[in-house]
Amino acid sequence: MAWQLPPLPAIRVFEAAARWRNFTRAAEELGMTQAAVSYQIKLLEERVGAPLFTRKARQVVLTETGAALAAQATQAFSLLSEAYQSARGGAAGHLSISTMQTFASNWMSERLGLFQQAHPEIIVTLDTSSRLVDFTKEDLDIGIRIGAGEWPGLTSHFLFKGDYTPMLSPRLAESVGGIRQPADLYKVPLLGHTDPWWVNWFKAAGSEFRPDLVRPGPTLGAQFYEAVSAIAGQGAAILTSNLYQSHIADGRLIQPFKTMGTDDHSYWLVYATSRRNMPKIKLFKDWMLEQTKGLRVEG
């Protein structure tokens, strides 16, 4: 079979320029001059018979033809890269995951070893930065994100809801005679008491949040730190229920109420759609969906 292919140097340059939406950035990535990038793009446009970019003052915008070609080009280069790494051996066995610290330190760290044992040929690393990763430009394979599940260029799989509820140490609860109704929470310090989650949760519980009755606890800036403080008996924290089930099971925390607050945000596993067929991504996706199936509520 004779493949009908474009000039490969030109399509490589086009893919980089489409990804960055910038000829200069593409040139830097490829170690070329901007003039060389422009020449290769022009060459490809002549072969295609249509413009691929609309040139503006300080940016370039993909045309409809360019956008269609760019999506397929990125996928093709992604698959070729994976095949090349596999042929070299070892490199394709690296799986990089971007996730927030709270998820990594609780749910993920307690279970990731199971995946590693099942697939010892894959080396897993975590990036726990809170920044929003661009999977088309960074060397990261999979992400865990909170939101509504819709991100351009990404395939998303629902893991579980991000509903929240107060939790505290059993020792602290006992010290005030127990926490049996929402008003009892005012007997203990509330960690991160200005967090809107507290207001939402009290409303869901059929009670008005009373800031004037609150015993302020520390505001530590992240759910992970407030959970640690709650375990230490420093106050009640409002936490994502699904991330702390093991803490409840082993007695480090108690969840006094079944009532949940919600902001309609959930946890999702995401990856670049262009990389959806990579074996290591499919393996981890299937494993994650199996591990979280008990946390998904149907309907």
C-alpha angles and dihedrals in degrees: 000000000000109000115223097222134166120232100293096218089053095049090048091053091045092052092053093046091049091050094050096033083219132093094206094054090047090052091052092050093049098039093242137123120260089242090057091050091051091049093052092047091050090049091052093047089054091052093046093044095225138075114267098191137034107221116222133173100280104358145039124231125204116244119223090265091047093050092052092049093044094056092053094041093054091049092048093050091046092054092044091050092051092049091049093049091048091052090051089051130228101031094080088056092072117100117187119197128193115207142148118265095247093056093042096048096047120023100018100043091051094055111023091089088065090060091046091052091050092047109028090164090070120075110209125204129179129218107199098185117135092220121112106257122221102216093193093061106029132068095247125117108192137016138197110217137178118223145073094311100252119114123151114254094009133107111221131202120193112237106172144315121278096224117154140206139170118279133178141163116283089232092058092046091052091049091066097040096266136300107261105146133026093258090061088070089073087068091071133047114272112223113223089005093178092059109118088226089077092056092046093048095050089050091050088050090055094251135109117244108239111201089182090064096046122114098213116229126189119297103220100179099236136061091231093061094043090053090053089050091049092051088053090056096250095129147303117303128199105231142174101264098213092056096056105044093113090052089055093044093055095041100250091120137016127212105212096188137043090210113112132201118215140189093183092252120131140184117261137184109225140181138163109285089223089064098046094114097054108121096224091052092048091049094052093043092053091046093050093049090050093048094050101039091103090058096055117097115209121223 
